[in-house]
Amino acid sequence: MDNNAVLEGQRALVTGASSGIGKSIALGLAGAGAKVVVNYRAGGDKAAQVVEEIKDSGGEAFAIQADVSSESEVQEMFRQAVQAWGSIDILVNNAGVQKDAPFHEMTLEQWNAALAVDLTGQFLCSREAVREFKRRGMVPQISRALGKIIAISSVHDTIPWAGHANYTAAKGGVKMLMKSIAQELAPEHIRVNAISPGAIKTDINKSVWGTPEGMEGLLKLVPAGRIGEVEDIAKAVVWLASDESDYMTGETLYIDGGMMLYPSFRTGG
Ligand SMILES: NC(=O)c1ccc[n+]([C@@H]2O[C@H](COP(=O)([O-])OP(=O)(O)OC[C@H]3O[C@@H](n4cnc5c(N)ncnc54)[C@H](OP(=O)(O)O)[C@@H]3O)[C@@H](O)[C@H]2O)c1
């Protein structure tokens, strides 16, 4: 099989694709032959650059501004995507934020802001995608699946994280949202999976890897001894979006250099 064309003819929507992991996913899907909607909220210039990069490599893409936590904006985004390309075959729920605070100081605003983007955003986008998959119906020459949803979660859907109770609650919620809709939709050949990254070098955690002390502390948590690159995640998304993973649904891939392996037990315990 020509791996460069594994998603030929498919149409993908990637939320939060203006930077970091989402940008790399958009480039990866386009590199595999998919047309890509580059969603963003604030970074219009950066989203336009991602679109240009895809077009320069011979792909097709356009950007849509929408806040994934707004029902009306998400519905309008899907309407525009379907109007442009006829349907959507792949949704990647990547948009995410951190609103960190010690628990006793966490405001309701910080709590709600993280839950709204990181969990409710995944619900709203997944629901619109599933409605579209069902409306379109099966197209066997495009994919064995009616549609594919990939949730970008985090190792913190499992590892507790002091000072980030809102983020971990949201990511833990993503894990069970993903599994429940995977169970519900498997008979209709809609596949729903998640990727839980460990530490990946992006803006979201620059304050940690951006200093030598921060990087040193981080690497103690990663048995593989390096921080992850955005491409480590994008490659797995392409595989999960393709028919190569057709028998897989309701699963989480932890891509974390071994962060989930209780690294302190290598020398302790
Ligand atoms: N980096 C890591 O180590 C790591 C580890 C585990 C999980 N993750 C997860 O990976 C995902 C991507 O994170 P990242 O590291 O790539 O961070 P990032 O560089 O800060 O990117 C976050 C993206 O989300 C978008 N976004 C934020 N709020 C949005 C909203 N309401 N509606 C639409 N888009 C919105 C941002 O778009 P604008 O800038 O245009 O607003 C941006 O493109 C997140 O879900 C994060 O939790 C990251």
The ligand as a Gaussian input file, in Angstrom:
#p B3LYP/6-31G(d) Opt

LIG

0 1
 N        1.764000      19.209000      24.866000
 C        1.609000      18.196000      25.713000
 O        2.558000      17.782000      26.403000
 C        0.269000      17.521000      25.845000
 C        0.202000      16.378000      26.646000
 C       -0.998000      15.714000      26.785000
 C       -2.117000      16.171000      26.124000
 N       -2.044000      17.291000      25.340000
 C       -3.263000      17.733000      24.665000
 O       -2.990000      17.965000      23.306000
 C       -3.914000      18.940000      22.813000
 C       -3.153000      20.034000      22.062000
 O       -2.305000      20.700000      22.974000
 P       -0.936000      21.414000      22.555000
 O        0.098000      20.935000      23.464000
 O       -0.719000      21.302000      21.093000
 O       -1.279000      22.921000      22.989000
 P       -1.294000      24.314000      22.195000
 O       -0.075000      24.445000      21.346000
 O       -1.552000      25.323000      23.258000
 O       -2.549000      24.181000      21.229000
 C       -3.857000      24.251000      21.699000
 C       -4.750000      24.454000      20.521000
 O       -6.119000      24.455000      20.976000
 C       -6.781000      25.561000      20.377000
 N       -7.904000      25.983000      21.214000
 C       -7.882000      26.374000      22.512000
 N       -9.118000      26.680000      22.919000
 C       -9.940000      26.488000      21.845000
 C      -11.320000      26.619000      21.644000
 N      -12.143000      27.021000      22.628000
 N      -11.840000      26.327000      20.415000
 C      -11.023000      25.910000      19.413000
 N       -9.692000      25.760000      19.555000
 C       -9.164000      26.050000      20.768000
 C       -5.722000      26.624000      20.214000
 O       -6.152000      27.483000      19.170000
 P       -5.977000      29.103000      19.211000
 O       -4.586000      29.359000      19.698000
 O       -6.220000      29.477000      17.805000
 O       -7.020000      29.586000      20.159000
 C       -4.525000      25.788000      19.806000
 O       -4.513000      25.554000      18.413000
 C       -4.699000      19.447000      24.025000
 O       -5.946000      18.768000      24.094000
 C       -3.821000      19.032000      25.185000
 O       -4.550000      18.844000      26.378000
 C       -0.865000      17.980000      25.195000

